[in-house]
Amino acid sequence: MPGTLDGSTYQIEAYLSDGTFLWSKDLGQGIEPGVWYSPFIAYDFNGDGKAEIALKTAPETTKRNEKGRVDSGEEYLSVWDGMTGKEITRVDWPERNDRYGNLVRQNRNQIGMAYLDGKTPYIIGMSW
């Protein structure tokens, strides 16, 4: 749960369409569970016929504050291989905007896919 102090972490699991388990990953204390805090999307971004996972990640060293919230530290937009869970690539997540002054607005994150040129799938991530 967001803001938890009980050690709960966000877990991602992958399965084939027939229910076969592929892998499981723990995102650690640096990612708060919840659609606004740690969005993800599954899509075949590279056109190989298998989905990749695009998601918000953070280093293992990122910690939660005294209220159980992540309010600082490095964050990334990562792309994982959907079959193995291994990271393919990552870029920096948009920086937190301190001018908003509270975690509600700083932790409103979204991720999606769009065909901006009409043929190539682009990953779009934002934080506001």
Buried (B, 14 or more C-beta within 10 A) or exposed (E): EBBBEEEEEBEBEBEEEEEEEEBEBEBBBBBBBBEEBBBBBBBEBEEEEEBBBBBBBBEEEBEBEEEBBBEEEEBBBBBBBBBEBEBBEBEEBEEBEEEEEEBEEBBBBBBEBEEEEEEEBEBEBEBE
